[in-house]
């Protein structure tokens, strides 16, 4: 059994996917890029995009009944790995220890020419 998670506080899906899917206590978060949910336009610059990605993920976690602290696995995709240290700095503003497991991957391109994208797995009722 699965439940589709939808919120107006994160960008609407722009393809054949859901913002998140809940199965049991596990929530699979689709990739978020730096789209402003109200205008559906990309925010400018890598720093703003990283903040927007984490804000969008936060909104989907909230809609699923959890928070970023319930994320157990995070995947970050960057078109320029030199921005990895900035991801670490900004991520620390959104996540608390213990941090989730994470992968960071350099990619050639992302949807809508985004500079960063992140997806993850959330476990509700997870004792950290």
N, CA, C and O of each residue as an XYZ file, in Angstrom:
512
protein
N       0.853     -1.173      0.000
C       0.000      0.000      0.000
C       0.900      1.238      0.000
O       1.893      1.300      0.726
N       0.539      2.208     -0.818
C       1.320      3.435     -0.871
C       0.404      4.646     -0.836
O      -0.743      4.603     -1.282
N       0.942      5.718     -0.297
C       0.238      6.990     -0.218
C       1.066      8.025     -0.952
O       2.274      8.124     -0.735
N       0.436      8.785     -1.807
C       1.116      9.845     -2.545
C       1.096     11.113     -1.690
O       0.048     11.527     -1.194
N       2.261     11.716     -1.528
C       2.397     12.944     -0.738
C       2.435     14.127     -1.702
O       3.215     14.142     -2.655
N       1.589     15.109     -1.443
C       1.505     16.303     -2.290
C       1.405     17.529     -1.398
O       0.661     17.534     -0.417
N       2.158     18.571     -1.741
C       2.054     19.839     -1.025
C       2.253     20.997     -1.997
O       3.059     20.917     -2.924
N       1.511     22.065     -1.770
C       1.681     23.287     -2.562
C       2.899     24.076     -2.093
O       3.283     25.055     -2.732
N       3.513     23.658     -0.975
C       4.665     24.366     -0.428
C       5.988     23.935     -1.055
O       7.051     24.425     -0.673
N       5.920     23.027     -2.005
C       7.082     22.610     -2.799
C       6.629     22.618     -4.256
O       5.431     22.553     -4.530
N       7.566     22.696     -5.184
C       7.175     22.740     -6.595
C       6.339     21.527     -6.996
O       6.612     20.403     -6.576
N       5.328     21.772     -7.807
C       4.534     20.680     -8.353
C       5.423     19.817     -9.240
O       6.377     20.301     -9.849
N       5.095     18.545     -9.299
C       5.850     17.635    -10.154
C       5.798     18.133    -11.598
O       4.739     18.530    -12.085
N       6.946     18.111    -12.282
C       7.011     18.594    -13.665
C       7.230     17.426    -14.628
O       7.751     17.597    -15.730
N       6.828     16.256    -14.193
C       6.977     15.063    -15.023
C       6.097     13.958    -14.476
O       5.148     14.204    -13.730
N       6.425     12.751    -14.855
C       5.624     11.590    -14.462
C       6.142     11.015    -13.136
O       6.661      9.900    -13.087
N       5.989     11.792    -12.079
C       6.405     11.366    -10.744
C       5.588     12.109     -9.704
O       4.883     13.067    -10.021
N       5.686     11.665     -8.469
C       5.040     12.317     -7.329
C       6.102     13.027     -6.505
O       7.278     12.668     -6.567
N       5.701     14.026     -5.739
C       6.658     14.705     -4.865
C       7.272     13.726     -3.877
O       8.460     13.807     -3.562
N       6.455     12.803     -3.393
C       6.939     11.752     -2.496
C       5.906     10.630     -2.471
O       4.731     10.825     -2.782
N       6.386      9.454     -2.090
C       5.519      8.289     -1.939
C       5.822      7.665     -0.581
O       6.974      7.386     -0.246
N       4.754      7.455      0.192
C       4.887      6.836      1.513
C       4.446      5.387      1.428
O       3.392      5.081      0.871
N       5.254      4.498      1.981
C       4.926      3.082      2.082
C       5.297      2.649      3.496
O       6.477      2.594      3.843
N       4.299      2.343      4.305
C       4.557      2.067      5.709
C       5.081      3.323      6.378
O       4.490      4.395      6.246
N       6.200      3.194      7.103
C       6.819      4.349      7.760
C       7.907      4.982      6.913
O       8.591      5.901      7.364
N       8.075      4.497      5.685
C       9.137      5.003      4.805
C       8.537      5.937      3.761
O       7.516      5.633      3.145
N       9.193      7.079      3.577
C       8.772      8.055      2.575
C       9.932      8.257      1.606
O      11.047      8.581      2.016
N       9.662      8.064      0.329
C      10.665      8.251     -0.714
C      10.450      9.630     -1.323
O       9.432      9.884     -1.965
N      11.420     10.516     -1.114
C      11.332     11.904     -1.573
C      11.904     12.020     -2.976
O      13.055     11.653     -3.211
N      11.115     12.523     -3.900
C      11.614     12.762     -5.254
C      12.619     13.895     -5.246
O      12.666     14.692     -4.310
N      13.415     13.961     -6.285
C      14.414     15.012     -6.404
C      13.790     16.388     -6.422
O      12.771     16.620     -7.073
N      14.416     17.297     -5.698
C      14.008     18.698     -5.682
C      15.145     19.534     -6.243
O      16.313     19.340     -5.908
N      14.772     20.465     -7.102
C      15.724     21.437     -7.634
C      15.340     22.810     -7.080
O      14.399     22.915     -6.293
N      16.041     23.838     -7.473
C      15.840     25.176     -6.920
C      14.662     25.937     -7.489
O      14.771     27.134     -7.757
N      13.542     25.267     -7.677
C      12.341     25.948     -8.164
C      11.582     26.568     -7.005
O      11.362     25.927     -5.978
N      11.184     27.816     -7.177
C      10.306     28.474     -6.223
C       8.907     27.885     -6.420
O       8.394     27.913     -7.539
N       8.274     27.354     -5.369
C       6.986     26.691     -5.565
C       5.853     27.622     -5.984
O       4.897     27.177     -6.618
N       5.942     28.894     -5.644
C       4.843     29.798     -6.006
C       4.923     30.255     -7.459
O       3.896     30.436     -8.113
N       6.132     30.441     -7.961
C       6.275     30.929     -9.340
C       6.720     29.839    -10.320
O       6.621     30.015    -11.534
N       7.210     28.714     -9.792
C       7.750     27.612    -10.596
C       8.900     28.083    -11.490
O       9.116     27.556    -12.582
N       9.637     29.092    -10.997
C      10.837     29.545    -11.695
C      12.055     29.224    -10.834
O      11.965     29.141     -9.609
N      13.188     29.047    -11.499
C      14.427     28.716    -10.816
C      14.966     29.942    -10.097
O      15.000     31.033    -10.667
N      15.390     29.770     -8.845
C      16.038     30.865     -8.133
C      17.443     31.035     -8.700
O      18.003     30.101     -9.274
N      18.007     32.217     -8.540
C      19.299     32.547     -9.153
C      20.474     32.183     -8.260
O      20.482     32.491     -7.069
N      21.463     31.527     -8.847
C      22.724     31.279     -8.170
C      22.751     29.995     -7.367
O      21.716     29.499     -6.922
N      23.949     29.464     -7.188
C      24.106     28.180     -6.501
C      23.689     28.257     -5.038
O      23.028     27.340     -4.550
N      24.046     29.309     -4.328
C      23.686     29.400     -2.913
C      22.167     29.417     -2.732
O      21.634     28.691     -1.892
N      21.478     30.233     -3.506
C      20.012     30.311     -3.428
C      19.379     28.980     -3.825
O      18.376     28.569     -3.242
N      19.961     28.307     -4.816
C      19.404     27.022     -5.236
C      19.565     25.959     -4.153
O      18.653     25.162     -3.932
N      20.701     25.938     -3.483
C      20.899     24.956     -2.410
C      19.878     25.198     -1.294
O      19.248     24.256     -0.815
N      19.716     26.452     -0.882
C      18.715     26.772      0.141
C      17.321     26.353     -0.313
O      16.562     25.778      0.467
N      16.981     26.638     -1.568
C      15.643     26.312     -2.071
C      15.425     24.805     -2.123
O      14.336     24.324     -1.813
N      16.453     24.061     -2.512
C      16.345     22.596     -2.546
C      16.006     22.070     -1.155
O      15.093     21.258     -1.005
N      16.739     22.529     -0.132
C      16.478     22.041      1.219
C      15.133     22.536      1.747
O      14.464     21.815      2.488
N      14.731     23.737      1.383
C      13.406     24.235      1.782
C      12.305     23.409      1.125
O      11.299     23.091      1.759
N      12.496     23.062     -0.146
C      11.506     22.226     -0.847
C      11.425     20.838     -0.217
O      10.330     20.315     -0.010
N      12.580     20.235      0.089
C      12.575     18.925      0.747
C      11.896     19.012      2.105
O      11.133     18.124      2.483
N      12.177     20.094      2.844
C      11.537     20.297      4.148
C      10.013     20.326      4.004
O       9.303     19.711      4.800
N       9.512     21.034      2.997
C       8.065     21.143      2.787
C       7.443     19.777      2.501
O       6.353     19.479      2.990
N       8.117     18.956      1.722
C       7.586     17.627      1.407
C       7.645     16.730      2.641
O       6.714     15.966      2.898
N       8.735     16.820      3.404
C       8.827     16.054      4.657
C       7.690     16.434      5.595
O       7.058     15.565      6.196
N       7.432     17.725      5.721
C       6.361     18.223      6.574
C       5.010     17.677      6.114
O       4.200     17.253      6.937
N       4.766     17.686      4.805
C       3.503     17.173      4.269
C       3.345     15.680      4.527
O       2.227     15.173      4.610
N       4.461     14.983      4.652
C       4.430     13.542      4.914
C       4.286     13.234      6.405
O       4.136     12.074      6.790
N       4.332     14.281      7.248
C       4.206     14.083      8.678
C       5.533     13.929      9.393
O       5.584     13.451     10.526
N       6.606     14.333      8.732
C       7.933     14.227      9.330
C       8.693     15.527      9.227
O       8.108     16.599      9.070
N      10.012     15.417      9.316
C      10.877     16.578      9.204
C      12.185     16.151      8.558
O      12.411     14.965      8.315
N      13.036     17.113      8.284
C      14.344     16.780      7.722
C      15.148     15.907      8.682
O      16.018     15.154      8.242
N      14.878     15.991      9.977
C      15.587     15.150     10.940
C      15.219     13.678     10.815
O      15.903     12.821     11.373
N      14.149     13.376     10.091
C      13.747     11.993      9.861
C      14.366     11.409      8.590
O      14.161     10.234      8.288
N      15.120     12.220      7.844
C      15.776     11.734      6.624
C      16.910     10.805      7.025
O      17.766     11.166      7.832
N      16.909      9.594      6.448
C      17.967      8.626      6.747
C      18.977      8.519      5.611
O      20.099      8.061      5.824
N      18.594      8.935      4.410
C      19.488      8.872      3.247
C      19.204     10.067      2.364
O      18.050     10.363      2.053
N      20.257     10.749      1.961
C      20.150     11.926      1.102
C      21.116     11.753     -0.063
O      22.265     11.354      0.121
N      20.640     12.056     -1.251
C      21.486     12.060     -2.445
C      21.516     13.479     -2.987
O      20.469     14.097     -3.182
N      22.714     13.997     -3.230
C      22.889     15.349     -3.754
C      23.595     15.244     -5.098
O      24.616     14.568     -5.227
N      23.043     15.915     -6.084
C      23.605     15.924     -7.435
C      24.028     17.351     -7.764
O      23.231     18.282     -7.644
N      25.272     17.520     -8.174
C      25.827     18.843     -8.478
C      26.405     18.860     -9.884
O      27.057     17.904    -10.306
N      26.167     19.945    -10.606
C      26.790     20.081    -11.924
C      28.229     20.563    -11.803
O      28.981     20.528    -12.777
N      28.618     21.015    -10.606
C      29.991     21.456    -10.356
C      30.355     21.047     -8.930
O      29.868     21.638     -7.966
N      31.211     20.036     -8.799
C      31.558     19.527     -7.478
C      32.346     20.521     -6.628
O      32.535     20.291     -5.433
N      32.804     21.609     -7.216
C      33.475     22.630     -6.402
C      32.490     23.298     -5.436
O      32.913     23.993     -4.513
N      31.183     23.094     -5.639
C      30.166     23.656     -4.743
C      29.860     22.737     -3.571
O      28.982     23.038     -2.763
N      30.578     21.613     -3.467
C      30.306     20.630     -2.424
C      30.468     21.211     -1.021
O      29.658     20.921     -0.140
N      31.494     22.021     -0.800
C      31.691     22.610      0.535
C      30.536     23.547      0.900
O      30.152     23.634      2.066
N      29.987     24.244     -0.090
C      28.842     25.124      0.161
C      27.618     24.280      0.546
O      26.850     24.662      1.429
N      27.444     23.138     -0.118
C      26.348     22.238      0.250
C      26.487     21.840      1.716
O      25.504     21.858      2.457
N      27.694     21.484      2.140
C      27.921     21.093      3.534
C      27.559     22.220      4.495
O      26.881     21.990      5.496
N      28.008     23.435      4.195
C      27.732     24.578      5.061
C      26.236     24.848      5.174
O      25.718     25.062      6.270
N      25.548     24.838      4.041
C      24.115     25.142      4.039
C      23.316     23.985      4.619
O      22.332     24.204      5.327
N      23.727     22.761      4.328
C      23.026     21.590      4.860
C      23.003     21.625      6.388
O      22.013     21.223      6.999
N      24.079     22.099      7.005
C      24.155     22.171      8.468
C      23.119     23.129      9.053
O      22.816     23.050     10.243
N      22.570     24.032      8.236
C      21.523     24.948      8.683
C      20.149     24.283      8.684
O      19.222     24.773      9.330
N      20.013     23.177      7.969
C      18.722     22.503      7.821
C      18.647     21.167      8.557
O      17.555     20.724      8.913
N      19.777     20.525      8.787
C      19.816     19.201      9.405
C      20.555     19.276     10.732
O      21.461     20.091     10.907
N      20.156     18.415     11.665
C      20.835     18.300     12.946
C      21.502     16.937     13.033
O      21.097     15.991     12.356
N      22.523     16.843     13.867
C      23.165     15.552     14.093
C      22.216     14.649     14.861
O      21.457     15.146     15.692
N      22.225     13.364     14.622
C      23.079     12.678     13.656
C      22.572     12.922     12.235
O      21.376     12.821     11.964
N      23.490     13.240     11.345
C      23.141     13.535      9.960
C      22.765     12.253      9.219
O      23.166     11.158      9.614
N      21.994     12.398      8.148
C      21.647     11.209      7.357
C      22.862     10.694      6.585
O      23.849     11.406      6.401
N      22.766      9.456      6.144
C      23.744      8.960      5.179
C      23.579      9.803      3.923
O      22.483     10.286      3.639
N      24.670      9.983      3.160
C      24.570     10.881      2.009
C      25.535     10.464      0.919
O      26.616      9.932      1.175
N      25.110     10.723     -0.302
C      25.998     10.609     -1.459
C      25.979     11.951     -2.167
O      24.950     12.627     -2.202
N      27.106     12.333     -2.726
C      27.195     13.546     -3.548
C      27.795     13.124     -4.875
O      28.859     12.506     -4.926
N      27.098     13.466     -5.948
C      27.474     12.994     -7.274
C      27.590     14.173     -8.228
O      26.720     15.043     -8.263
N      28.658     14.196     -8.994
C      28.798     15.191    -10.050
C      28.091     14.703    -11.295
O      28.266     13.559    -11.713
N      27.291     15.576    -11.888
C      26.529     15.227    -13.090
C      26.734     16.302    -14.159
O      27.097     17.438    -13.853
N      26.496     15.928    -15.400
C      26.678     16.878    -16.504
C      25.552     17.912    -16.556
O      25.805     19.094    -16.785
N      24.326     17.474    -16.347
C      23.167     18.358    -16.463
C      22.081     17.921    -15.497
O      22.025     16.765    -15.078
N      21.212     18.879    -15.149
C      20.035     18.605    -14.334
C      18.825     19.260    -14.993
O      18.988     20.160    -15.817
N      17.605     18.822    -14.644
C      16.413     19.435    -15.225
C      16.399     20.954    -15.056
O      16.838     21.481    -14.034
N      15.899     21.633    -16.052
C      15.757     23.099    -16.052
C      17.080     23.824    -15.801
O      17.089     24.937    -15.276
N      18.186     23.197    -16.171
C      19.521     23.768    -15.988
C      19.837     24.085    -14.526
O      20.604     25.003    -14.232
N      19.240     23.316    -13.619
C      19.532     23.483    -12.202
C      21.003     23.183    -11.945
O      21.633     22.431    -12.689
N      21.536     23.768    -10.900
C      22.924     23.546    -10.498
C      23.037     22.464     -9.434
O      24.111     21.899     -9.225
N      21.911     22.175     -8.753
C      21.896     21.195     -7.668
C      20.511     20.548     -7.598
O      19.495     21.181     -7.885
N      20.499     19.284     -7.214
C      19.263     18.552     -6.978
C      19.519     17.613     -5.815
O      20.642     17.141     -5.633
N      18.492     17.338     -5.026
C      18.623     16.376     -3.938
C      17.332     15.586     -3.793
O      16.234     16.110     -3.978
N      17.494     14.324     -3.459
C      16.363     13.473     -3.115
C      16.726     12.716     -1.850
O      17.853     12.823     -1.366
N      15.796     11.959     -1.314
C      16.126     11.255     -0.085
C      15.083     10.249      0.326
O      14.062     10.061     -0.334
N      15.376      9.608      1.444
C      14.477      8.643      2.062
C      14.265      9.086      3.504
O      15.210      9.398      4.229
N      13.018      9.102      3.886
C      12.583      9.576      5.198
C      11.956      8.391      5.925
O      11.189      7.642      5.319
N      12.260      8.203      7.198
C      11.611      7.175      7.982
C      10.884      7.869      9.124
O      11.501      8.526      9.962
N       9.568      7.715      9.146
C       8.747      8.331     10.190
C       8.831      7.479     11.459
O       9.081      6.276     11.388
N       8.625      8.095     12.596
C       8.707      7.411     13.894
C      10.079      6.789     14.083
O      10.216      5.738     14.710
N      11.098      7.447     13.535
C      12.482      6.960     13.606
C      13.139      7.565     14.830
O      13.270      8.785     14.927
N      13.547      6.735     15.750
C      14.254      7.234     16.939
C      15.692      7.504     16.572
O      16.461      6.573     16.331
N      16.074      8.802     16.525
C      17.453      9.154     16.156
C      18.389      8.965     17.316
O      19.588      9.213     17.189
